[in-house]
């Protein structure tokens, strides 16, 4: 009999089908992890399970492109107001099957984005029709542009988008929704403050993004501490929070201080230590971008040939990435071993 290997995704599908319970799956994964002689990979995420997921996702994207082109062609017709309702119903039916039954992440992301954009554009179009009494819009692009210009509409649309992402996650438990929820938090905060303060809020843009990024990272840490062994689906949700929060925080600080070495070097060191402590690679990846920038600036200061500068930066960054990849668990052990007896250590993944 052919030896077939089953993935965690296969087992999770069995849970959805009622073949085994979530509790049994948790016990099985804990047992297999404990039996492993190698350090378990704790930063796991499943974007697609095979070529079939990619195939379905391409189909959803093609259908969505066709839908938005068709909707734009109907803008001068009464059908413009009916077609989105039919499209929303069709997307919900697709989501029920693909996200709800098949549990296919990549196609679900395509459905989620297309459905969310349809709902938000429709809301803006309704506002233009009833509140502004304007029939001037001649394309979907003009409707989207109006939504960006009007503060009131921006607030409403941000709230709709945020509520949609939360609802989509609660219905289908798609981990990547957490990244878009984080973006929704930023959108709601930004639009709300813009409505309260006005255009002057642009002066505080970088501070707002930094604070939001730190909040998103904090939420990721909180979720991780609830499951340090990362044996349930919340660990993947936390993964997307780090993916979203780390670049927001580091990039906004870099822009605010013009990537000054006096600021970025401490930030990079903190990001690297933070990555190792919480066993998440997203912050360190974001930091390495600015390691490259600072190296390039330094080499340019000593008048090295530009081509040689690129070579040196690539070699140094590549070497750092390889060193962290190969020695990750050992570096974590060195940093955390002195604190093994502290109470807070049990909230972190094993090293």
N, C-alpha and C positions, 0 to 999 in steps of 0.2 A: 504493500500500500504506500502510495506516495506520501512523503513527510511534508505536511503543510504547516507553515508558520502563520499564526494568527496575530494580528496587530491589536493595539488597545482600541483602535477605532472599531474593529470587528466586535470586540467584547462590548463596547458601549452600544453598538447597534443591537446586540443581544439584550442589553438592559432595556432599551427602548421597546423592544418586541415583547418584553415581559418574560424572557427565558430565564434570566438570572436577576437577582436583586442588586440594588446599588450597594447595599451592605456587603454582599458576597463579593462584589467586584473590589471594594475597598480592602477587604481581608486578603483577597488573592494578590492584589498589587503589592500590599505591604509584605506579604510572604515572599513574593518573587524578588522584591527589592532587598529584603533581609538576606536572601540566599545568594545574592550577587557578590562576587569577590572583588568586583571593581566598583569605584565610586559611581553612584547612580547619577544619570543626567537629570538634573532637577529643573532645568529651564527648557521645558518641552512645549511645543505648540504644533498644531496640525492645521496647515492652510489648505492642503489638498491631499487626498489619499491615493491618487493615481491619475492616469491620463483621462479617465472617464469624467472626473471632476472638472478638469481643465476643459474637456470637450463640452460639457454642459454649460460651464461658465461662458465659453465663447458664444454658445447659442443664445444665452440670456443677453449678452452684450449686443449681439447682432439684432435681436428683437427690440432691445431698448433704443438703439440708434434709429431703427426704422420707426419706432413709436414717436420719438421726439421730432423727427423730420415730418411725419404725418401730422402731428399736433400743430406744428408750426404752419403747415399748409392750410389748416382749418381755421386759422386765427380770425378770418373775416366771416366765418360761417357760424350759425347757431350750434352746429355740431361741435364747435370748439369747447362748449361748456358741458356737453354730454360725454364726449370721448374720454376725458380724464377719469370720469367715474367708472367707465367700463375698463379702462387700463388699470386703475387701482384695484378693482375686483379681480382682474386677471393676475396681477402681481401677488395679491394676497393668496389666491389659489395656488400659484407657483410656490410661494413661500411655505404654504402648508405642506406641500408635497416634498419640496427639495430641502428646506430647512427643518421642517417638522418631522418628516418621515425618513428621508435619506440621510439627514444630518451632514450634508455636504457643505463645508465651510465656504470654499471659494465661490461656487455659484450663489450661495446665500448672500455673500457680500455684494455681488453684482445686483441681485434682486433688491437688497436693502437700500443700496445707493439710488437705484433707479426709482424705486417706490418713494423714497424720501424726497428726492428732487421733484417728482411729479406732484406730491402733496404740497410742498412748499411753493412751487411755482403757481399752482392752482389757487392757493390762498392769496398770493400777491395779485393774481389776475382778478379775483373776486373783489379784493379791496379797491383795485383801480376802477372796477366797474361800478361799485355801489357808493364808495366814499368819495372818490375823485371825480366820478362821472366823466371819464375820459375814454374815448374810443381810439385814441391816437396810436396805441401800441400796434405795431405791424409785424412783430416777431417775438419769439420767446426771449431773445437776447434783450430786447427793450423792457420786457416785463422784469427780467432778472436785474437789470440796471436800475429800474425804478425801486425795486426792493432794497437795493444797496443805498440809494439816495435818501429815502424816507426813513427817518429815525423810528417813527411809530411802527411802520411795517417791519423794520429790522428787528425790533423787540418782539413783535408777535411771531414772526417767522422763526426767530431763534428759539422761542419757547416751543413752537410747534415741532421744530426739528429735534430739540432736546427730548421732548415728550415722546416723539416717535421712536428715537433710539432706545430710550428706556423701555418703552412698550415692546419693541422688537426683541430686546434682550430677555425680558420677562416671559415672553411667549416662546421663544426658540432657544434661549440660553446659548447664544452665539458669542463666544469670548471676544471676538474682534469688535463687537458692539461697544466694549468698554473704551476702546480708543476713540470711537466716534462720540461716545458719551462725554469723554474728556474734552473733545473739541466743542461739543455742545455747551459744556460748562463755560468755556472761554467765550463762546458766542453770546450766551445769555448775559454774562458779566459785562462784556464789552458793549453790547447794545444797550443794556440797562444803564450803565454809567454814561454812555453817550447821550441818552435821553435826559439824564439828570443834570449832567455837567455841560454838555455841548461839545463842540469841536475841540475845545481846549483839552479834552481827555487824551488827544493824540500826544500831548507832552508827557503823559505817564504810560505810554503804550508798553515800553520795555519792562517797567516795573510790574505792570499788570500781568504780562505774559510770564514773568519770572515767578510771581506769587502763585499764579494758576499752575505753572509747572511743578512748583514745590508741593502744592496741594494734591496734584495728581500722583506725584511720587509718594507722598505721605499715605495716600489711599492704597497704593500698591504695596507699601511696606505693611500696612495694617492687615491687608488680605493675606500676605505671606506669613505673618506672625500667627494667623489663625490656623495655618496648615504648614508648618515648617518642613514636613516630609514631602509636601507637594504631591499628594496622591489623589486629589480630587480635582474637579474641573475648575475650581476657583484659581488655581495656580496659573492656568493659561489666561484667565481674565487679568490677573496681576501682571503677566508678561506684557500685555498690550498697554497697560497703564505706564509701565516703565518705558516702552517704546515711544509713547506719546510725551510723557513728562520730562524725560531726560533731555531730548533736543530742545524742547521749549525753554527749559531753565538755562542750559548752558549757552545756547545760541543768543537768547535775549540778553544775558549778562555780557557776552562778547560784543554785541552790537552797542549796548549802552556805554561800555568802556572802550570802544574801538579796538577790541582784542588786545589791550595793553598787556604786555608780559607780566607786569607786576600784579595784575588781577587774574589773568588766565592761568598762570603757573599754579597758584594755590587752588584755583577752581579745578584744574585738571587733576591735581594730587588728591583732592577731596573726592572727586568723581571716581577715581581709580580705587581708593580705599572703600568707598561706599559700595562700588560694584562687587568687590571681593567679599565684603562683610555680608551683604544680602544675597550673594550668589546670583547676581543678575548682570548680564554683559552689556545691556543697552547704554547705561551711563558711560561706561568706559569707551564704547564705540563713538559716542558723541564727543567725548573728550579727545580722542585720537585725531579727530578732524582738525582740532585747534593745535594739537601737537605738531601736525604737519604744517599748519599756517605759521606757527612761531619758528619752526625750523627753517622754513623757506625765507622768512623775514631776516633771520639771523645770517643765513648764507648769503643773501643779497647784500647784507651790510659789509661783507668782506670781499665783495667783488668777484665772486666765483661765477664761472660761465653758467648761464641759465640752464643749459642741458645737464650739466654736472649737478646743479642744484636739484633738479627734478629727480635725478638718479639717486642722490644721497637721501633725499626725503623719502622716496619709495623704499629704499633699503632699510632706513631706520624704522619707518612705520611698519613695514612688513616684518621686520625682526621683532618689534614689540608685540605685534599681533600674534606671531608664532610663539613667542615666549609665554605670553599670557594663555594662549590656547593649550599649549603642552603642559605648562606648570601651574595651571589654574588651581587645582585642588591642593597642591602642595603649598602654594602661596596662601590660600585660605587657612590651611592648617597652621602655618607659621604665625599668622596674624591672630587667629582665634584660640589657639591652644592655651595661652596663658589665662584665658577667661573661661575654661571649661567648667569650673566649679561655681561660676556666677549664675544667679537665677535667670537673668535675661538671656543667657546663652541657649536655653531650650526653645526660644522663639525663632531661632535661626536654623537654616538647613545644616545637617551634619557636615563636617569637614574631613 
